[in-house]
Every structure is written in C-alpha cells, then in structure tokens.
Amino acid sequence: MALMVEIKNLGISFGGLRAVSELDMEIKKGELYGLIGPNGAGKTTVFNLLTGVYHPDTGSFKLDGEELIGKKTIDINKAGIARTFQNIRLFKGLSVLDNVKAGLHNHYRYSTAAGIFRLPSYRNAERQMDEKAMELLKVFELDGLADHLAANLPYGQQRKLEIARALATDPKLLLLDEPAAGMNPNETQALMDTIRFVRDEFDMTILLIEHDMKLVSGICERLTVLNFGQLLAQGPTAEVLSNPQVIKAYLGE
C-alpha cells in the first residue's frame, strides 16, 4: 500500500535539550496510526513539526510524496494536513455552522468588494459553503444544532465539531491530539466510533496522540512509542503494547 507519511531522521532541540531525536515513521494511506508515550515524550512536538509550528534541525517529512519541511503552516494545511488540539479550539462565540464554514474558506473565493456589496459571487460562495458545511454537520449528527453557539454544545459534541471543521479543509492527513482528553467512558466509546467512521467514510489517514490505552488498542492499527524524544518501539498495536520496555516506560518501573 502507498505511503501517506514518510518521516526520516526528524529532530529538534530547544536550548540544548533534544526534544525529538532521529525519528523515522511511515504511515500508509488510509491507516489509523497512534503516536504514544509518557508525558513529556515529545509527541506534541512531533505534531508541531509536521504542521510547521516548529522547524526541525534535521530530517525530512513527506506527505503523499511532497516534501513539507520548511513550508509555512498555512501552506502545509493547503497541502493536506489538518489537526485538532488537546484543548478544544473552537470559535466559541460563533455558531456551529460558522465554525465549519471557517474551515471551508480556503476553497471558496470572492473579492473584498463582492463581500462588502453582497455581489452574486459572494452570495453564490456563501450558499455553497452553507450547503457543504451542513453536509459535514449531518455526518456528525450536528445539523440540527447548526444555529447554536459552539460554546453551548456538550463536550463530546464540541469534539465532533472540531473534527468536522478540520475535515472542512479537505485534508489527506488528520492529526488528532488527545481527542479523548476529559471524556468519560461513554463519550470515549462514541469518539472511537466517530474516528473509525471518519477514516472509512472520508478515506482518511489518521495519526493520533492519546493516553487512553483502551482507545489506542481499540482503533489503532500500528503504533510509534516515544520516550524522552527517542523512538522506543514501533509496530503492530498488540505487539507494541506488550513490549516490556513500553510497559516499563508507562509504569515507571
């Protein structure tokens, strides 16, 4: 199967501290892949490297064959990467519909004048965005809440909305940073179903960071484990989670 993600020798230091060191990782198209490790292992740093927030000292990162190292965050997003955050970052003062439309603006263009004077090009673009956003909301069973403020949604639905907004950018790779953080077991189970659905319905490649091992073992096909910025283990999920070194890193024994 073709590769969506090729990471080779990726590394970065902060003030002499090696935060990520010589990371190699490959993710196949359509794969649901997990990046795990103890707190401070360097997982979110990897996400920040992949999205252009940080620029690595060493290494290469290709998305669907395209080298992205050195590109700006907005260009990386346009190349096909979207992410969610551990702490949900919605536009909480906007409606559910407008949150998703915010993710669509890269794909619909009209001039400033068209927007000011509500010209036909503006109205057509807005209508198309409304339709596309409602289609996405319907997928996540949020279409009935389109006019509600994002801030008023329950936590689990805010997570769904954040994923819907990310998908609105039409990504090839979806990065989920601790999507189950703050969720109860029922919400986590619903989230697992949602992530599987997104992968299958949108033919999406997904890389997620997560501490909830039930979620990780339940949906991830392969794993990379980091510890102190270094690769600790890599391979099929069941094999990695039974690795004594991984167990030791998590339990601190």
C-alpha positions as CSV (number, residue, x, y, z in Angstrom):
1,M,0.0,0.0,0.0
2,A,1.2,3.5,-0.8
3,L,2.6,5.7,1.9
4,M,0.8,8.9,3.0
5,V,3.5,9.9,5.6
6,E,7.3,9.4,5.3
7,I,9.3,10.8,8.2
8,K,13.1,10.3,8.2
9,N,15.7,11.4,10.8
10,L,13.3,14.1,12.2
11,G,14.8,16.0,15.1
12,I,14.7,19.3,17.0
13,S,16.5,20.8,20.0
14,F,15.4,23.5,22.4
15,G,18.2,25.2,24.3
16,G,20.5,22.1,24.0
17,L,17.7,19.7,25.0
18,R,17.0,17.2,22.3
19,A,13.1,17.2,22.2
20,V,12.8,14.8,19.3
21,S,15.8,12.8,18.0
22,E,16.2,11.0,14.7
23,L,12.6,9.9,14.3
24,D,11.7,7.6,11.5
25,M,8.0,6.8,10.8
26,E,5.9,5.6,7.9
27,I,2.1,5.7,7.7
28,K,0.2,4.0,4.9
29,K,-2.7,5.7,3.1
30,G,-6.0,5.0,5.0
31,E,-4.2,3.8,8.1
32,L,-5.3,4.7,11.7
33,Y,-1.9,5.2,13.4
34,G,-1.1,6.0,17.0
35,L,1.7,8.1,18.5
36,I,2.0,7.4,22.2
37,G,4.4,7.8,25.1
38,P,4.6,9.2,28.7
39,N,4.1,12.9,29.4
40,G,7.0,14.9,28.0
41,A,8.0,12.3,25.5
42,G,7.8,14.7,22.5
43,K,4.5,13.7,20.9
44,T,3.0,17.2,20.6
45,T,6.4,18.4,19.4
46,V,6.2,16.0,16.6
47,F,2.7,17.4,15.6
48,N,4.2,20.9,15.8
49,L,7.0,19.8,13.4
50,L,4.5,18.2,11.0
51,T,2.3,21.3,10.9
52,G,5.1,23.9,10.6
53,V,4.8,25.4,14.0
54,Y,8.4,24.3,14.7
55,H,11.1,23.9,12.0
56,P,13.3,20.8,12.6
57,D,17.0,20.9,12.9
58,T,17.3,17.6,10.9
59,G,15.2,15.4,8.8
60,S,12.6,15.1,6.1
61,F,8.8,14.9,6.1
62,K,6.8,13.9,3.0
63,L,3.0,13.9,2.7
64,D,1.8,11.8,-0.2
65,G,5.3,12.2,-1.7
66,E,5.5,16.0,-1.3
67,E,8.3,17.4,1.0
68,L,6.8,19.8,3.5
69,I,9.8,20.7,5.7
70,G,10.4,24.4,5.5
71,K,6.9,25.3,4.4
72,K,4.6,27.7,6.4
73,T,1.8,26.4,8.5
74,I,-0.9,27.7,6.1
75,D,0.8,26.1,3.1
76,I,1.1,22.8,5.0
77,N,-2.6,23.0,5.7
78,K,-3.3,23.6,2.0
79,A,-1.1,20.6,1.1
80,G,-3.5,18.4,3.1
81,I,-2.9,18.4,6.8
82,A,-5.5,19.3,9.4
83,R,-5.3,18.9,13.2
84,T,-7.3,19.2,16.4
85,F,-5.9,20.1,19.8
86,Q,-5.9,18.6,23.3
87,N,-7.6,21.7,24.5
88,I,-10.5,22.3,22.1
89,R,-10.0,25.4,20.0
90,L,-13.4,26.3,18.5
91,F,-14.7,29.8,17.7
92,K,-17.0,29.5,20.7
93,G,-18.7,32.8,20.1
94,L,-19.7,31.7,16.6
95,S,-22.5,29.3,15.6
96,V,-21.8,25.6,14.9
97,L,-22.4,26.3,11.2
98,D,-20.0,29.2,11.1
99,N,-17.3,27.1,12.8
100,V,-17.4,24.6,9.9
101,K,-17.5,27.4,7.3
102,A,-14.3,28.8,8.8
103,G,-12.6,25.6,7.6
104,L,-14.0,26.0,4.1
105,H,-12.6,29.4,3.2
106,N,-9.5,28.0,1.5
107,H,-11.8,26.5,-1.1
108,Y,-14.2,29.4,-1.9
109,R,-13.0,32.7,-3.2
110,Y,-14.6,36.1,-3.7
111,S,-13.2,39.7,-3.7
112,T,-13.4,42.1,-0.8
113,A,-15.7,44.3,-2.9
114,A,-18.0,41.3,-3.6
115,G,-18.2,40.7,0.2
116,I,-18.9,44.4,1.0
117,F,-21.6,44.8,-1.6
118,R,-23.0,41.3,-1.4
119,L,-22.5,40.7,-5.1
120,P,-23.6,37.5,-6.8
121,S,-20.1,35.9,-6.5
122,Y,-20.3,36.4,-2.7
123,R,-23.8,35.1,-2.4
124,N,-23.0,32.0,-4.5
125,A,-19.9,31.2,-2.5
126,E,-21.8,31.6,0.8
127,R,-24.6,29.4,-0.4
128,Q,-22.1,26.7,-1.5
129,M,-20.3,26.9,1.8
130,D,-23.6,26.7,3.7
131,E,-24.5,23.5,1.8
132,K,-21.1,21.9,2.3
133,A,-21.0,22.8,6.0
134,M,-24.4,21.3,6.5
135,E,-23.4,18.1,4.8
136,L,-20.5,17.8,7.2
137,L,-22.6,18.6,10.2
138,K,-25.1,16.0,9.1
139,V,-22.4,13.3,9.0
140,F,-21.7,14.1,12.7
141,E,-25.4,14.4,13.6
142,L,-24.9,18.1,14.4
143,D,-27.0,19.6,11.6
144,G,-29.9,20.1,14.0
145,L,-27.6,22.3,16.1
146,A,-26.3,24.5,13.2
147,D,-27.6,27.7,14.7
148,H,-26.4,27.0,18.2
149,L,-23.4,28.7,19.7
150,A,-20.4,26.3,19.7
151,A,-19.8,27.3,23.4
152,N,-23.2,25.8,24.3
153,L,-22.5,22.3,23.0
154,P,-21.7,19.5,25.4
155,Y,-18.1,18.5,25.5
156,G,-18.4,15.4,23.3
157,Q,-20.2,17.4,20.6
158,Q,-17.6,20.1,20.7
159,R,-15.0,17.4,19.9
160,K,-17.1,16.3,16.9
161,L,-17.5,19.8,15.7
162,E,-13.7,20.4,15.9
163,I,-13.2,17.3,13.8
164,A,-15.9,18.4,11.3
165,R,-14.1,21.8,11.0
166,A,-10.8,20.1,10.4
167,L,-12.4,17.9,7.7
168,A,-13.8,21.0,6.0
169,T,-10.2,21.9,4.9
170,D,-10.3,18.6,2.8
171,P,-7.2,17.1,4.3
172,K,-5.3,14.0,3.3
173,L,-3.9,13.5,6.9
174,L,-5.9,14.3,10.1
175,L,-3.9,14.8,13.3
176,L,-5.8,14.3,16.5
177,D,-4.1,15.5,19.7
178,E,-5.5,13.6,22.7
179,P,-9.1,13.6,21.4
180,A,-10.4,11.6,24.4
181,A,-8.9,14.1,27.0
182,G,-11.6,14.9,29.5
183,M,-14.1,12.4,28.3
184,N,-16.0,9.8,30.3
185,P,-16.1,6.1,29.2
186,N,-19.3,6.5,27.2
187,E,-18.0,9.6,25.4
188,T,-14.8,7.8,24.7
189,Q,-16.6,4.9,23.1
190,A,-18.6,7.3,21.0
191,L,-15.4,9.0,19.9
192,M,-13.9,5.7,18.9
193,D,-16.9,5.1,16.7
194,T,-16.6,8.6,15.2
195,I,-12.9,8.2,14.4
196,R,-13.5,4.9,12.7
197,F,-16.3,6.4,10.8
198,V,-14.2,9.3,9.6
199,R,-11.4,7.0,8.4
200,D,-13.9,4.9,6.5
201,E,-16.3,7.5,5.2
202,F,-13.7,10.0,4.1
203,D,-11.0,7.5,3.2
204,M,-8.8,9.4,5.7
205,T,-5.4,8.7,7.0
206,I,-5.3,9.5,10.8
207,L,-2.5,10.0,13.2
208,L,-3.5,10.4,16.8
209,I,-1.8,11.1,20.1
210,E,-3.6,9.5,23.0
211,H,-3.1,8.4,26.6
212,D,-6.3,6.4,26.8
213,M,-5.0,2.9,26.1
214,K,-8.5,1.5,25.6
215,L,-9.0,3.9,22.7
216,V,-5.5,3.2,21.4
217,S,-5.8,-0.6,21.5
218,G,-9.4,-0.3,20.1
219,I,-8.8,1.6,16.9
220,C,-5.0,2.0,16.1
221,E,-3.5,-0.5,13.7
222,R,0.1,0.4,14.3
223,L,1.9,2.5,16.9
224,T,5.1,4.5,17.5
225,V,6.2,5.0,21.1
226,L,8.4,7.9,22.1
227,N,10.2,8.3,25.4
228,F,12.4,11.3,26.1
229,G,12.2,12.3,22.4
230,Q,13.6,9.0,21.2
231,L,11.9,6.1,19.4
232,L,11.2,3.3,22.0
233,A,9.1,0.9,20.0
234,Q,7.2,0.7,16.7
235,G,4.9,-1.8,15.0
236,P,1.5,-3.5,15.3
237,T,-0.5,-2.3,18.2
238,A,-0.9,-5.5,20.2
239,E,2.8,-6.2,19.8
240,V,3.9,-2.8,20.9
241,L,1.6,-2.6,23.9
242,S,3.0,-5.9,25.2
243,N,6.6,-4.8,24.8
244,P,8.3,-4.8,28.2
245,Q,10.2,-1.6,27.5
246,V,6.9,0.2,26.7
247,I,5.2,-1.2,29.8
248,K,8.2,0.0,31.9
249,A,8.1,3.5,30.4
250,Y,4.5,3.9,31.3
251,L,4.6,2.3,34.7
252,G,8.0,3.8,35.6
253,E,9.3,0.5,36.9
